[in-house]
Amino acid sequence: MPLTYAAPPHTGLPGPELPGLVLGGATAPPFLVGSGVTPDNVATILGRVEGVIVASSLKRDGDWWNEVEVVRVRGLVDAANS
């Protein structure tokens, strides 16, 4: 199944063009957002797209090369389900 994936130039950066794409319906589903997803915005993003790809915000200190922190994962999942 084809999908559309949007992300900024490198991991962890918010995608300033993403709100316009997502809100404007610039593409047909499925549409994934692949950067800038945090507990603060995940529910809003998931209300407009079919999925997210998350890495840096779940890692210790928010650095992609560090280990995943369970407390960060739980926080993101809780926020997504709220």
PyMOL commands that set and color helices and strands:
alter all, ss='L'
color gray80, all
select helices_A, chain A and resi 18-24+42-46+56-58+60-62+70-80
alter helices_A, ss='H'
color red, helices_A
select strands_A, chain A and resi 4-6+31-33+51-52
alter strands_A, ss='S'
color yellow, strands_A
deselect
rebuild
show_as cartoon
